[in-house]
């Protein structure tokens, strides 16, 4: 397991990574609970069509789920098209 300081450093670095249209709107969820991590890994394995027993996260003790604010990009798309932001 990595330390909380190491995890926070990785998450902080992720918030500076390039994003679509430069909106910097990532939402990063750290899954540190082994039971939850294993459930997510199993669902990911099924979706990917991997054989039973394969870990799509290669045994990583922590996984990060990165989401983005879909509305943030929509606002920019409207501006680019010359329309008004609703």
Number of C-alpha atoms within 10 A of each C-alpha: 9 10 8 9 9 11 16 12 11 12 17 12 10 17 15 11 10 11 14 11 10 11 14 17 17 19 15 15 12 15 16 16 11 13 10 11 19 17 11 16 19 19 12 15 18 14 9 10 10 13 9 9 8 14 15 16 16 8 12 13 14 16 18 16 11 13 11 15 12 10 10 15 17 13 15 15 14 13 11 10 8 9 10 9 10 6
